[in-house]
Amino acid sequence: MYSAVTRDIEVNVEPFYLEDQSDPSQNRYVWAYRVTIANHSDEFVQLLSRYWRITDGAGRVEEVRGPGVVGEQPGLNPGDSYQYQSGCPLSTPSGIMVGRYTMRNRRDEMFEVEIPAFSLDLPGKRRVN
C-alpha cells in the first residue's frame, strides 16, 4: 500500500497484477490499482480532475489528464472516503505511476492533492535499483 497526505486529504493506492489480462509473449502486462481517498479535513472537497505520469520499464513516459475518476467527480464531506479501481497496461514487466488530483472546496478554492508514486512489478520479479 502506498500513501500520501495533502491538506488532510489522504490517498492510498494498492496496485495488483492482472495475470489473466496480460500476455507477456505479446509484451502486454496489465495492472489494476485500487485508490482510496479519505477526507480528514474539516471541509467539503470535490475531486474535479486527475493527472497521471506513467513511466514504463524502458523509460517511456505517458501523461494522462481528464475530468474526475472512472466517470465521476466525487464530493467528500469531512470524514468521508471514496474508493475506485482502474487499470494500466504496459508493454514492459514493470513501471511506475505517480500523479495528482485537482480538488475544490466550498469556497471555490482549487488545490492539488498528491497521488503517491507506486511501482508496477510482476509478482516475484521486483526491480532492484
N, C-alpha and C positions, 0 to 999 in steps of 0.2 A: 504494500500500500504506500502510495506517495501522497504527501500532504503539503499544503501551503495555506497561509492565512494572510489576508489583506483587508484592512479596515474591519476586522472582526467577521469577515466572510471566509469560511473555511472550505477549501476544495480538496477532496480526496479522490484519488484515481487508483483503480485496480485493473491493470491490463491482464489479458489472458489470451493464449494462442488458440486459434481455431483450426485444429488439425484437419477436421472433416471438410473445411472450405479451402484448405491450402493444397497446393500441388508443387512440391519442391522441384520435380522434374521439369516443370514449366516456369520455374522461378516465380512462383506465386505463393506468398506467405501472408496469411490473414490473421489479424489480431482483433479482438474486441476489447473495449475498455468500459468500465463502469465508473461513472462520476457521481459523487455526492457533494452537493453544495449546501452548506449549513449556515444560516444567518444567526450569528452570535451577537450581532449589533442590537442597538435599541431602536432601529428604524426599518421601515419597509424598504425593500430594494427589488428592482426588476432587472432581469437579465435581458439585455437588448440584442447583443451580438457576440460573436466568437471570432477568435483568430487562432489558428494553429500553424506551427512551424514543424514540419515533419522532415527528418533527415534519415535517409536510409543508410545501410552499412557501407555503401560506396561513396557516401558524402553528398549524394544528390538531395537537394532541398526542394520541398513543395510547400507553398503557403496557401492556406485555406481561410477564407473570410466569408461570413454570412450572417444573416439575421438569426437570432435565437440559437436553440439547440434542438435537434430532432423535430423541427417544425413548430417549436413552442418558444415563447418568451415568458418564462415563469416569473411570477412575483412571489417574494418570500417575506412574510411578516417576521418580526423578531421571534426567534426560537424555531422557525420553520426550517425544513430541509427539503431538497428536491433531488431526485436521483434519475439518471437516464443511462442508456447504454448505446454505444455506437461502435464503429469498426474502422479499421485501416488496413488496406492491402499494401504490401511492399514487394519489390522484386528481389530483395535480399533477405537473408535469415535474421537480420537484426536491424534496429533503428532506434531513433529517439524522437519523442514528441514533446513539445512544450507550447504554451500558449497563454491566452488571457481572455477574459470576458469583459465586455463593457456593460456596466450597470448604471442604473439611475435610481435616485431616491425620490421621495415625495416633493422635495424642494427643487426638483428638476436638475439636480447636480449630477453630472456624469463622472464616473470614475472607473478605473481598470482594476480587475481582480486577477491575480496571478493564478495560472494553472501550473502546477509543479511539473518540471521535466520528469519524464518517465521513460524507461527503456522497454523496447520490444525485443525480446530474445527468445529463441527456440528453447523449449524446456531441455535442460541438461547441456545447453550449448552457450551458456552465458559468456559474453565477451569480456575479456580482461584487457584493460587499457593500461 
